[in-house]
Amino acid sequence: MGLLDRIFKPKWQHDDPKVRLEAIKKLDDQEKLGEVAINDSDETIRLAAVERIRNDSILKDIVSNSDDVDVRRVAVDRISDDSILKEIALNDSDDDISNRALDSITDGQVLAEIAVSDESSRNRVKSVERMTDENLLEDIVKSDENASVRLEAVKGINDENLLEEIALNDKSASVRLEAISAIRNEAVLSEISKTDNNETVRLKAFKKVSENDLMEDIARNADDYLIRVKAVECIGDEKILIDIVENDEDSWVRLEAIKKVSREDFLAEVAKHDEDTLVREQALNGVSDEELLADIAKDAEDSWVRLEAVKGVLSEELLEDIALYALDSWVRLEAIKKLDDESVLIDAVKTDKDIWVRCEAVKGITDEVILEDIAQNDKSYFVRLEAVKKIDDEIILEDIAKNDDNFNVRLEAEKKISDEDLLTDLATDADDSWIRQDAVDGVHDENILIDIAKNDKDAWVRLDAIKKVDDEEIIEYVSKNDRNYYVRLEAIKRVDNQELLVDIAENDSHPWVRREASKKIADEGVRERIESELDTRDIEEASKNEYYIKVTDYNLSEFEREEYLDEIRDEKILRMLAKDRSLYDLRVKAIEKITNQEFLKDLYYNTPESHVRRAIVNNITDKEFLRFVYNNDADISISKQAFTLLGDDF
């Protein structure tokens, strides 16, 4: 650029932006302003320039060529020529610019052209939004493939015939929904509510129907059961409701209809035969006539309905009929519960095949002779047992206690006997050892008790008898001679004869009996000698135990040995294992099964291993000993363990 060019360069081209901006504010040349709006390096100056342009062609050029989106927006907003705006709206790639152009168009014909021919559904929608020509809107509704465009067009249509056609036929549910908003013809609305394939459309149409005839038609003929339910809610004619209950295939529709029916004979039939549980139950709720309820109780197909029906019957006559002739045993049972007539109850016991019905009937019978007959002859021990509970004649009870073939019945009869002679007879002569044993509790004659203690063939009967004998000679005899070690053990607890105790401690065949006898020996030297011998003997016997042998067989896996340990119940063997330091974790398992507190305390004092002491302490129940452990054990974790076991007793 030459010197003269720089000297005479226009101010709107000056190097200083401030100078250029002031010049632009005074510049009116449209072409020069267009050049500045597109090319100036300063955005403020470009915007100032476009604000002064009035020429639509130059503004169009700026929209087409400017790189500045803000400048383009200002430019398109200043264009007034609808043809130019149409061109921009149809062709500009920037959605914002296109929308601004479309929003500025005022010519209805231009908008119509866009609405009909633009490929962009968005542009068509925006054009339709601003259209008022109903003929054009009708054409668009009928021809446009896009539902959004049709939806917008429907909003501007007031012709109800056209709206009805749209609501009935348009492919889009949203378009049909919009059309329904302006329809007042209830016949059309009824048809839509019955047949439209969209639930929302059907429901909206239904809500605008109020005519009773149409409502009935909907309730009978709508494809959608939910619409039929809604329609039934609006119907008050009982004949129509009954017809719906009889003919509608959907249970929810029938349920809604039956709620509004009050005719009890019809409700009773529905309660008996409707295929749906909820419908049957709802129908039953409306029946209060006792004869109808009785009929339902006998004939309804649903067992729950039958049972609920009988609960509403109070008439003795009807209850008797149900109790004797209803096919459902649970219904008969429910009727029996409410009956007071003893003759009917007796008849039920004699004839009913269901044991629970007979049991329930027995509860209401007071005739002792009848009860005795039932207790001795009914084929079900449940029924006999129920009868025995109500019998007071102890002679009859004794016979039942001796002879009934069911233990529960025999025992119930025996427990009701208080006469000592009868109990003595049972204690000595009953075949069932449980009955003899239980009867012994009521016997006080020493001679009879001695005879039982010496001679009864069942150890548990002898055991209970010896507990009640005071004769020392007999007690000593039993401790020495009874063939069952439990009985001998019980007798030894009451023996003071030292010579006999030594003899038993040395010679009895069972280790528990020997140990119990040794504990009662007063001479300390003799007792220690015998207990030492018993320890040796126990070790010898335990070492022969098959499980002890398996647990101490180190050729087996620890898992196998642990399984054998689980089988050991004899505590003396467990004690031996608990002392065996070579067993490690199995030693702990043995300790966990030991209950003898004195042994556990002695083992604690002689055990250096912490993990073993921990297992011992966990089995200790003596609070004082736990306090000792808490205060003295060198292992802090064991001390804490003792503290935890003490709990509130610390």
C-alpha positions as CSV (number, residue, x, y, z in Angstrom):
1,M,0.0,0.0,0.0
2,G,1.4,3.4,-1.0
3,L,1.9,6.4,1.2
4,L,-1.1,8.2,-0.3
5,D,-3.3,5.2,0.3
6,R,-2.4,5.2,3.9
7,I,-2.9,8.9,4.2
8,F,-6.3,8.9,2.5
9,K,-7.6,5.4,3.7
10,P,-11.3,5.7,4.9
11,K,-11.7,5.8,8.7
12,W,-13.9,2.6,8.5
13,Q,-10.7,0.9,7.3
14,H,-8.4,2.5,9.9
15,D,-6.0,0.4,11.9
16,D,-7.4,1.6,15.2
17,P,-10.6,-0.3,16.1
18,K,-11.9,2.6,18.0
19,V,-11.6,4.8,15.0
20,R,-13.2,2.2,12.8
21,L,-16.1,1.8,15.3
22,E,-16.8,5.5,15.3
23,A,-16.7,5.6,11.5
24,I,-19.1,2.6,11.2
25,K,-21.7,4.5,13.4
26,K,-21.8,7.2,10.7
27,L,-21.4,5.0,7.6
28,D,-24.5,4.5,5.5
29,D,-23.1,2.7,2.5
30,Q,-24.9,-0.7,2.6
31,E,-22.3,-2.5,0.5
32,K,-19.4,-1.2,2.6
33,L,-21.3,-2.0,5.8
34,G,-21.8,-5.5,4.3
35,E,-18.1,-5.8,3.7
36,V,-17.2,-4.7,7.2
37,A,-19.9,-7.1,8.7
38,I,-18.2,-10.1,7.0
39,N,-14.5,-9.1,7.0
40,D,-13.6,-6.9,9.9
41,S,-11.4,-8.5,12.4
42,D,-13.2,-7.1,15.4
43,E,-16.5,-8.7,16.4
44,T,-17.9,-5.6,18.0
45,I,-17.3,-3.7,14.7
46,R,-18.9,-6.5,12.7
47,L,-22.0,-6.5,14.9
48,A,-22.2,-2.7,14.7
49,A,-22.0,-2.8,10.9
50,V,-24.8,-5.4,10.5
51,E,-27.0,-3.4,12.8
52,R,-27.0,-0.6,10.3
53,I,-27.8,-2.7,7.2
54,R,-31.3,-2.5,5.8
55,N,-30.7,-4.2,2.4
56,D,-32.2,-7.8,2.6
57,S,-29.9,-9.0,-0.2
58,I,-26.8,-7.9,1.6
59,L,-28.1,-9.3,4.9
60,K,-28.7,-12.6,3.0
61,D,-25.1,-12.5,1.7
62,I,-23.9,-12.0,5.3
63,V,-26.0,-15.0,6.5
64,S,-24.5,-17.1,3.7
65,N,-20.8,-16.0,4.0
66,S,-20.1,-14.8,7.5
67,D,-18.1,-17.1,9.8
68,D,-19.4,-15.3,12.9
69,V,-22.6,-17.0,14.2
70,D,-23.6,-14.0,16.2
71,V,-23.4,-11.8,13.1
72,R,-25.4,-14.3,11.1
73,R,-28.1,-14.3,13.9
74,V,-28.4,-10.5,13.9
75,A,-28.5,-10.5,10.1
76,V,-31.3,-13.1,9.7
77,D,-33.3,-11.3,12.4
78,R,-33.2,-8.1,10.3
79,I,-34.4,-9.7,7.0
80,S,-38.0,-8.9,6.1
81,D,-38.3,-10.5,2.7
82,D,-40.2,-13.8,3.2
83,S,-38.8,-15.4,0.1
84,I,-35.3,-14.8,1.3
85,L,-36.3,-16.1,4.8
86,K,-37.9,-19.1,3.2
87,E,-34.7,-19.9,1.3
88,I,-32.6,-19.6,4.5
89,A,-35.1,-21.6,6.5
90,L,-35.0,-24.4,3.9
91,N,-31.3,-24.5,3.2
92,D,-29.2,-23.2,6.1
93,S,-27.3,-26.0,7.9
94,D,-27.4,-24.2,11.2
95,D,-30.7,-25.2,13.0
96,D,-30.7,-21.9,15.0
97,I,-30.4,-19.8,11.9
98,S,-33.0,-21.8,10.0
99,N,-35.4,-21.5,13.0
100,R,-34.9,-17.8,13.2
101,A,-35.6,-17.4,9.5
102,L,-38.7,-19.6,9.8
103,D,-40.0,-17.6,12.9
104,S,-39.7,-14.4,10.9
105,I,-41.8,-15.4,8.0
106,T,-45.3,-13.7,8.0
107,D,-46.6,-14.7,4.6
108,G,-49.1,-17.5,5.1
109,Q,-48.5,-18.9,1.6
110,V,-44.8,-19.2,2.3
111,L,-45.5,-21.0,5.5
112,A,-47.9,-23.3,3.7
113,E,-45.3,-24.1,1.1
114,I,-42.8,-25.0,3.9
115,A,-45.5,-27.0,5.7
116,V,-46.3,-29.0,2.7
117,S,-43.0,-29.5,0.9
118,D,-40.1,-29.1,3.3
119,E,-38.2,-32.3,3.9
120,S,-37.6,-31.4,7.5
121,S,-40.4,-32.5,9.8
122,R,-39.2,-30.0,12.3
123,N,-39.6,-27.1,9.8
124,R,-43.0,-28.4,8.9
125,V,-44.1,-28.5,12.5
126,K,-42.9,-25.0,13.1
127,S,-44.7,-23.8,10.0
128,V,-47.9,-25.5,11.0
129,E,-47.8,-23.9,14.4
130,R,-48.3,-20.5,12.8
131,M,-50.9,-21.5,10.2
132,T,-54.6,-20.6,10.6
133,D,-56.0,-21.8,7.2
134,E,-58.1,-24.8,8.2
135,N,-58.3,-26.1,4.6
136,L,-54.5,-26.3,4.5
137,L,-54.4,-27.8,8.0
138,E,-56.9,-30.5,6.9
139,D,-54.7,-31.3,3.9
140,I,-51.7,-31.6,6.1
141,V,-53.5,-33.9,8.6
142,K,-54.6,-36.1,5.8
143,S,-51.4,-36.2,3.9
144,D,-48.3,-35.7,6.1
145,E,-46.6,-38.9,7.1
146,N,-45.1,-37.4,10.2
147,A,-47.2,-37.7,13.4
148,S,-45.7,-34.6,15.0
149,V,-46.7,-32.5,12.0
150,R,-50.2,-33.9,12.0
151,L,-50.5,-33.4,15.7
152,E,-49.7,-29.7,15.4
153,A,-52.1,-29.4,12.5
154,V,-55.0,-30.9,14.6
155,K,-54.6,-28.2,17.2
156,G,-55.8,-25.6,14.7
157,I,-58.8,-27.6,13.4
158,N,-62.3,-26.8,14.7
159,D,-64.4,-28.9,12.3
160,E,-65.8,-31.6,14.6
161,N,-66.6,-34.0,11.7
162,L,-63.0,-33.9,10.6
163,L,-61.8,-34.3,14.2
164,E,-64.1,-37.3,14.6
165,E,-62.6,-38.8,11.4
166,I,-59.1,-38.1,12.7
167,A,-59.9,-39.6,16.2
168,L,-61.2,-42.7,14.5
169,N,-58.6,-43.3,11.8
170,D,-55.3,-41.5,12.3
171,K,-52.4,-43.9,12.7
172,S,-50.8,-42.1,15.6
173,A,-52.3,-42.4,19.1
174,S,-51.0,-38.9,20.1
175,V,-52.9,-37.4,17.1
176,R,-56.1,-39.3,17.9
177,L,-55.7,-38.2,21.5
178,E,-55.4,-34.6,20.5
179,A,-58.5,-34.8,18.3
180,I,-60.6,-36.4,21.1
181,S,-60.0,-33.2,23.2
182,A,-62.3,-31.2,21.0
183,I,-65.0,-33.9,20.2
184,R,-68.4,-33.7,21.9
185,N,-70.2,-36.5,20.0
186,E,-70.6,-39.2,22.7
187,A,-71.5,-41.9,20.3
188,V,-68.1,-41.4,18.5
189,L,-66.4,-41.2,21.9
190,S,-68.1,-44.5,22.9
191,E,-66.9,-46.2,19.8
192,I,-63.4,-45.0,20.3
193,S,-63.4,-46.2,24.0
194,K,-64.6,-49.6,22.8
195,T,-62.3,-50.2,19.9
196,D,-59.2,-48.0,19.8
197,N,-56.0,-50.0,20.1
198,N,-54.3,-47.5,22.5
199,E,-55.3,-47.7,26.2
200,T,-54.7,-44.0,26.9
201,V,-56.9,-43.0,23.9
202,R,-59.6,-45.4,25.0
203,L,-59.6,-44.0,28.6
204,K,-59.6,-40.4,27.5
205,A,-62.6,-41.0,25.2
206,F,-64.4,-43.0,27.9
207,K,-64.0,-40.2,30.4
208,K,-66.0,-37.8,28.1
209,V,-69.0,-40.2,27.9
210,S,-71.9,-39.7,30.3
211,E,-75.0,-41.1,28.5
212,N,-76.3,-44.2,30.3
213,D,-77.2,-46.1,27.2
214,L,-73.7,-45.6,25.8
215,M,-72.2,-46.5,29.2
216,E,-74.1,-49.8,29.1
217,D,-72.9,-50.5,25.5
218,I,-69.3,-49.8,26.6
219,A,-69.7,-52.1,29.6
220,R,-70.9,-54.9,27.4
221,N,-68.8,-54.5,24.3
222,A,-65.5,-52.6,24.9
223,D,-62.5,-54.8,23.9
224,D,-60.5,-53.5,26.9
225,Y,-61.6,-55.1,30.2
226,L,-60.3,-52.1,32.1
227,I,-62.7,-49.8,30.1
228,R,-65.5,-52.3,30.8
229,V,-64.6,-52.1,34.5
230,K,-64.7,-48.3,34.4
231,A,-68.1,-48.4,32.6
232,V,-69.5,-50.8,35.2
233,E,-68.6,-48.4,37.9
234,C,-71.0,-45.9,36.3
235,I,-73.9,-48.3,36.0
236,G,-76.6,-48.5,38.6
237,D,-79.2,-50.7,36.9
238,E,-79.1,-54.1,38.7
239,K,-80.5,-56.0,35.7
240,I,-77.7,-54.8,33.6
241,L,-75.1,-55.6,36.3
242,I,-76.5,-59.1,36.7
243,D,-76.3,-59.7,33.0
244,I,-72.7,-58.5,33.0
245,V,-71.9,-60.9,35.9
246,E,-73.5,-63.7,34.0
247,N,-71.8,-63.0,30.6
248,D,-68.6,-61.1,30.9
249,E,-65.5,-63.4,30.4
250,D,-63.3,-61.2,32.5
251,S,-63.3,-61.8,36.3
252,W,-62.3,-58.1,37.1
253,V,-65.4,-56.9,35.3
254,R,-67.6,-59.4,37.0
255,L,-66.1,-58.5,40.3
256,E,-66.9,-54.8,39.8
257,A,-70.4,-55.6,38.8
258,I,-71.1,-58.0,41.6
259,K,-70.2,-55.3,44.2
260,K,-73.2,-53.4,43.1
261,V,-75.7,-56.3,43.1
262,S,-78.0,-56.7,46.1
263,R,-80.2,-59.6,45.0
264,E,-79.2,-62.3,47.5
265,D,-80.5,-65.4,45.5
266,F,-78.3,-64.3,42.6
267,L,-75.4,-63.6,44.8
268,A,-75.7,-67.1,46.3
269,E,-75.5,-68.7,42.9
270,V,-72.5,-66.6,42.0
271,A,-70.8,-67.6,45.3
272,K,-71.4,-71.2,44.5
273,H,-70.5,-71.4,40.8
274,D,-68.4,-68.4,39.5
275,E,-65.0,-69.6,38.3
276,D,-63.1,-66.8,40.0
277,T,-62.2,-66.9,43.7
278,L,-62.5,-63.1,44.3
279,V,-65.9,-62.9,42.6
280,R,-67.2,-65.8,44.7
281,E,-65.9,-64.2,47.9
282,Q,-67.4,-60.8,47.0
283,A,-70.7,-62.4,46.2
284,L,-70.7,-64.3,49.5
285,N,-70.1,-61.0,51.4
286,G,-73.5,-59.8,50.2
287,V,-75.5,-62.8,51.4
288,S,-77.1,-62.7,54.8
289,D,-80.1,-65.0,54.4
290,E,-79.2,-68.1,56.5
291,E,-81.0,-70.5,54.2
292,L,-79.0,-69.3,51.3
293,L,-75.8,-69.5,53.4
294,A,-76.7,-73.0,54.4
295,D,-77.2,-73.9,50.7
296,I,-73.9,-72.4,49.8
297,A,-72.2,-74.2,52.6
298,K,-73.4,-77.5,51.2
299,D,-73.2,-76.9,47.4
300,A,-70.6,-74.2,46.6
301,E,-67.7,-75.5,44.5
302,D,-65.1,-73.5,46.5
303,S,-64.1,-75.0,49.8
304,W,-63.2,-71.6,51.3
305,V,-66.6,-70.2,50.3
306,R,-68.4,-73.2,51.8
307,L,-66.5,-72.8,55.1
308,E,-67.1,-69.0,55.2
309,A,-70.8,-69.5,54.5
310,V,-71.4,-71.9,57.4
311,K,-69.9,-69.3,59.8
312,G,-72.9,-67.0,59.0
313,V,-75.5,-69.7,59.9
314,L,-76.9,-69.5,63.4
315,S,-80.1,-71.6,63.0
316,E,-79.8,-74.9,64.9
317,E,-82.0,-76.7,62.3
318,L,-79.8,-75.5,59.4
319,L,-76.6,-76.3,61.3
320,E,-77.9,-79.8,62.1
321,D,-78.6,-80.4,58.4
322,I,-75.1,-79.1,57.4
323,A,-73.4,-81.1,60.2
324,L,-75.0,-84.4,59.1
325,Y,-75.2,-84.0,55.3
326,A,-72.7,-81.5,53.9
327,L,-70.2,-83.2,51.7
328,D,-67.2,-81.1,52.9
329,S,-65.8,-82.5,56.2
330,W,-64.5,-79.0,57.2
331,V,-67.9,-77.5,56.7
332,R,-69.4,-80.3,58.9
333,L,-66.7,-79.6,61.4
334,E,-67.5,-75.9,61.5
335,A,-71.2,-76.6,61.9
336,I,-70.5,-79.1,64.8
337,K,-68.6,-76.4,66.7
338,K,-71.8,-74.3,66.8
339,L,-74.3,-77.0,67.8
340,D,-75.6,-77.7,71.3
341,D,-78.0,-80.5,70.5
342,E,-76.3,-83.6,72.0
343,S,-78.4,-86.1,70.0
344,V,-77.1,-84.6,66.8
345,L,-73.5,-84.7,68.1
346,I,-73.9,-88.3,69.0
347,D,-75.3,-89.1,65.6
348,A,-72.3,-87.3,64.0
349,V,-69.9,-89.4,66.1
350,K,-71.7,-92.6,65.0
351,T,-72.0,-91.8,61.3
352,D,-69.4,-89.4,60.2
353,K,-66.4,-90.9,58.4
354,D,-64.1,-88.0,59.2
355,I,-62.1,-88.4,62.4
356,W,-61.8,-84.6,63.0
357,V,-65.6,-84.2,62.8
358,R,-66.0,-87.0,65.2
359,C,-63.4,-85.4,67.6
360,E,-65.2,-82.1,67.5
361,A,-68.5,-83.7,68.1
362,V,-67.1,-85.6,71.2
363,K,-66.2,-82.2,72.8
364,G,-69.9,-81.3,73.0
365,I,-71.1,-84.7,74.5
366,T,-71.7,-85.0,78.2
367,D,-73.4,-88.4,78.4
368,E,-70.9,-90.6,80.2
369,V,-72.3,-93.9,78.8
370,I,-72.0,-92.6,75.2
371,L,-68.5,-91.3,75.9
372,E,-67.4,-94.6,77.3
373,D,-68.7,-96.4,74.3
374,I,-66.8,-94.0,72.0
375,A,-63.6,-94.3,74.1
376,Q,-63.7,-98.1,73.9
377,N,-65.0,-98.6,70.3
378,D,-64.2,-95.7,67.9
379,K,-61.7,-96.9,65.3
380,S,-59.7,-93.7,65.5
381,Y,-57.4,-93.2,68.5
382,F,-57.8,-89.4,68.1
383,V,-61.5,-89.8,68.7
384,R,-61.0,-92.2,71.6
385,L,-58.5,-89.9,73.1
386,E,-60.9,-87.0,73.0
387,A,-63.6,-89.1,74.7
388,V,-61.2,-90.3,77.4
389,K,-60.5,-86.7,78.4
390,K,-64.2,-86.4,79.4
391,I,-64.6,-89.7,81.2
392,D,-64.6,-89.7,85.1
393,D,-65.4,-93.4,85.8
394,E,-62.0,-94.7,86.9
395,I,-63.0,-98.4,86.4
396,I,-63.6,-97.7,82.7
397,L,-60.4,-95.6,82.6
398,E,-58.4,-98.5,84.0
399,D,-59.8,-100.9,81.4
400,I,-58.8,-98.4,78.7
401,A,-55.4,-97.8,80.2
402,K,-54.8,-101.6,80.1
403,N,-56.4,-102.6,76.8
404,D,-56.5,-99.7,74.3
405,D,-54.2,-100.4,71.4
406,N,-52.8,-96.8,71.3
407,F,-50.2,-95.6,73.8
408,N,-51.6,-92.0,73.9
409,V,-55.0,-93.2,74.8
410,R,-53.7,-95.6,77.4
411,L,-51.6,-92.9,79.0
412,E,-54.4,-90.3,79.0
413,A,-56.7,-92.8,80.7
414,E,-54.0,-93.7,83.3
415,K,-53.3,-90.0,84.2
416,K,-56.9,-89.5,85.0
417,I,-57.0,-92.2,87.7
418,S,-56.5,-91.2,91.3
419,D,-57.7,-94.4,93.1
420,E,-54.6,-96.1,94.5
421,D,-56.0,-99.6,94.2
422,L,-56.6,-99.1,90.5
423,L,-53.1,-97.5,90.1
424,T,-51.6,-100.5,91.9
425,D,-53.4,-102.8,89.6
426,L,-52.0,-100.9,86.6
427,A,-48.5,-100.7,88.1
428,T,-48.4,-104.5,88.5
429,D,-50.6,-105.9,85.7
430,A,-50.6,-103.4,82.7
431,D,-48.8,-104.8,79.7
432,D,-47.5,-101.4,78.7
433,S,-44.3,-100.6,80.7
434,W,-44.9,-96.9,80.2
435,I,-48.3,-97.3,81.9
436,R,-46.8,-99.3,84.8
437,Q,-44.1,-96.7,85.2
438,D,-46.5,-93.8,85.3
439,A,-48.8,-95.7,87.7
440,V,-46.0,-96.3,90.1
441,D,-46.0,-92.6,91.0
442,G,-49.5,-93.1,92.6
443,V,-48.5,-96.2,94.6
444,H,-47.5,-95.8,98.2
445,D,-47.7,-99.3,99.6
446,E,-44.1,-100.3,100.4
447,N,-44.6,-104.0,99.9
448,I,-46.0,-103.5,96.4
449,L,-43.2,-101.1,95.5
450,I,-40.7,-103.6,96.7
451,D,-42.2,-106.3,94.6
452,I,-42.1,-104.0,91.6
453,A,-38.6,-102.9,92.3
454,K,-37.4,-106.5,92.5
455,N,-39.5,-108.2,89.8
456,D,-40.9,-105.9,87.1
457,K,-39.4,-106.8,83.8
458,D,-38.8,-103.2,82.7
459,A,-35.8,-101.4,84.1
460,W,-37.5,-98.0,84.1
461,V,-40.4,-99.2,86.1
462,R,-38.1,-100.8,88.7
463,L,-36.1,-97.5,88.7
464,D,-39.2,-95.4,89.6
465,A,-40.2,-98.0,92.2
466,I,-36.8,-98.2,94.0
467,K,-36.9,-94.4,94.3
468,K,-39.9,-94.7,96.6
469,V,-38.7,-97.7,98.7
470,D,-37.2,-96.9,102.1
471,D,-36.3,-100.5,103.2
472,E,-32.4,-100.5,103.4
473,E,-32.2,-104.2,102.9
474,I,-34.2,-104.0,99.7
475,I,-32.1,-101.0,98.5
476,E,-28.9,-102.9,99.2
477,Y,-30.3,-106.0,97.4
478,V,-31.2,-104.0,94.3
479,S,-27.8,-102.1,94.3
480,K,-26.1,-105.5,94.2
481,N,-28.4,-107.6,92.1
482,D,-30.5,-105.6,89.6
483,R,-29.6,-106.6,86.1
484,N,-29.8,-102.9,84.8
485,Y,-26.9,-100.6,85.8
486,Y,-29.2,-97.6,85.9
487,V,-31.3,-99.2,88.6
488,R,-28.2,-100.3,90.5
489,L,-26.8,-96.8,90.2
490,E,-30.0,-95.2,91.6
491,A,-30.0,-97.7,94.5
492,I,-26.3,-97.1,95.4
493,K,-27.0,-93.4,95.9
494,R,-29.0,-94.5,99.0
495,V,-26.6,-97.2,100.3
496,D,-24.5,-96.5,103.4
497,N,-23.1,-100.1,104.0
498,Q,-19.4,-99.6,103.5
499,E,-18.6,-103.3,103.1
500,L,-21.2,-103.5,100.3
501,L,-20.0,-100.3,98.7
502,V,-16.4,-101.7,98.6
503,D,-17.7,-105.0,97.1
504,I,-19.6,-103.1,94.4
505,A,-16.8,-100.7,93.7
506,E,-14.5,-103.7,93.1
507,N,-16.8,-106.1,91.4
508,D,-19.8,-104.5,89.6
509,S,-19.8,-105.1,85.9
510,H,-20.4,-101.5,84.9
511,P,-17.8,-98.7,85.4
512,W,-20.4,-96.0,86.3
513,V,-21.7,-98.2,89.1
514,R,-18.2,-98.9,90.4
515,R,-17.3,-95.2,90.3
516,E,-20.5,-94.2,92.1
517,A,-19.9,-96.8,94.8
518,S,-16.2,-95.7,95.3
519,K,-17.3,-92.1,95.8
520,K,-19.3,-93.1,98.9
521,I,-16.5,-95.1,100.6
522,A,-15.6,-93.3,103.8
523,D,-12.1,-94.8,104.3
524,E,-9.9,-92.5,102.3
525,G,-7.1,-95.0,101.9
526,V,-9.5,-97.7,100.6
527,R,-11.2,-95.2,98.4
528,E,-8.0,-94.0,96.8
529,R,-6.8,-97.6,96.3
530,I,-10.0,-98.6,94.6
531,E,-10.2,-95.4,92.5
532,S,-6.6,-96.0,91.3
533,E,-7.5,-99.5,90.4
534,L,-10.6,-98.2,88.6
535,D,-8.5,-95.7,86.7
536,T,-6.3,-98.5,85.5
537,R,-9.3,-100.6,84.7
538,D,-10.9,-97.7,82.8
539,I,-7.8,-97.2,80.8
540,E,-7.6,-100.8,79.9
541,E,-11.3,-100.9,78.9
542,A,-11.0,-97.6,77.0
543,S,-8.0,-98.7,75.1
544,K,-10.1,-101.6,73.7
545,N,-12.8,-99.2,72.5
546,E,-12.9,-99.2,68.7
547,Y,-13.4,-95.4,68.4
548,Y,-10.5,-94.7,70.9
549,I,-8.3,-97.0,68.8
550,K,-9.3,-95.1,65.6
551,V,-8.8,-91.6,67.1
552,T,-5.2,-92.6,68.3
553,D,-4.3,-94.3,65.0
554,Y,-1.9,-91.8,63.4
555,N,-1.9,-93.7,60.1
556,L,-5.4,-92.2,59.6
557,S,-6.0,-88.6,58.5
558,E,-7.0,-86.0,61.1
559,F,-10.3,-85.6,59.3
560,E,-11.1,-89.4,59.7
561,R,-9.9,-89.4,63.3
562,E,-12.1,-86.4,64.1
563,E,-15.2,-88.2,62.7
564,Y,-14.5,-91.2,65.0
565,L,-14.1,-88.8,67.9
566,D,-17.6,-87.4,67.2
567,E,-18.9,-90.9,67.8
568,I,-17.5,-91.2,71.4
569,R,-20.0,-90.6,74.2
570,D,-18.2,-92.2,77.1
571,E,-16.7,-89.4,79.1
572,K,-14.0,-91.5,80.6
573,I,-12.6,-92.1,77.1
574,L,-12.9,-88.4,76.3
575,R,-10.9,-87.6,79.5
576,M,-8.1,-89.9,78.4
577,L,-8.0,-88.2,75.0
578,A,-8.1,-84.8,76.7
579,K,-4.9,-85.7,78.6
580,D,-3.1,-87.0,75.5
581,R,-0.8,-84.1,74.4
582,S,0.1,-85.8,71.2
583,L,-3.4,-85.3,69.8
584,Y,-3.1,-81.5,69.4
585,D,-6.3,-80.1,68.0
586,L,-8.2,-83.4,68.5
587,R,-7.4,-83.0,72.2
588,V,-9.4,-79.7,72.1
589,K,-12.3,-81.4,70.4
590,A,-12.4,-84.0,73.2
591,I,-12.4,-81.3,75.9
592,E,-15.3,-79.5,74.2
593,K,-17.4,-82.7,74.8
594,I,-16.6,-83.0,78.6
595,T,-19.0,-81.7,81.2
596,N,-17.4,-82.8,84.5
597,Q,-16.3,-79.6,86.1
598,E,-13.8,-81.1,88.6
599,F,-12.0,-82.9,85.9
600,L,-11.8,-79.8,83.7
601,K,-10.4,-77.7,86.7
602,D,-7.7,-80.3,87.4
603,L,-6.8,-80.4,83.7
604,Y,-6.5,-76.6,83.6
605,Y,-4.0,-76.6,86.4
606,N,-1.9,-79.2,84.6
607,T,-2.0,-77.8,81.1
608,P,0.7,-75.4,79.9
609,E,-0.6,-75.1,76.3
610,S,-2.7,-71.9,76.0
611,H,-5.0,-73.1,73.2
612,V,-5.9,-76.2,75.4
613,R,-6.5,-74.0,78.5
614,R,-8.7,-71.8,76.3
615,A,-10.9,-74.8,75.3
616,I,-11.1,-75.9,79.0
617,V,-12.1,-72.4,80.2
618,N,-14.8,-72.3,77.5
619,N,-16.5,-75.3,79.1
620,I,-16.2,-74.1,82.7
621,T,-19.5,-73.0,84.3
622,D,-18.2,-72.4,87.8
623,K,-18.2,-68.6,88.3
624,E,-15.6,-68.5,91.1
625,F,-13.2,-70.6,89.0
626,L,-13.7,-68.2,86.1
627,R,-12.9,-65.3,88.4
628,F,-9.7,-67.1,89.4
629,V,-8.8,-67.6,85.7
630,Y,-9.5,-63.9,85.0
631,N,-7.2,-62.8,87.8
632,N,-4.4,-65.4,87.4
633,D,-4.0,-66.7,83.8
634,A,-0.8,-65.5,82.2
635,D,-2.4,-65.5,78.8
636,I,-4.3,-62.2,78.5
637,S,-6.6,-63.6,75.8
638,I,-7.7,-66.4,78.2
639,S,-8.2,-63.8,81.0
640,K,-10.4,-61.8,78.6
641,Q,-12.3,-65.0,77.7
642,A,-13.1,-65.7,81.4
643,F,-14.3,-62.1,81.8
644,T,-16.6,-62.5,78.8
645,L,-18.0,-65.7,80.1
646,L,-18.7,-64.1,83.5
647,G,-20.8,-61.4,81.9
648,D,-23.1,-59.7,84.4
649,D,-21.8,-62.1,87.1
650,F,-18.3,-60.5,87.0
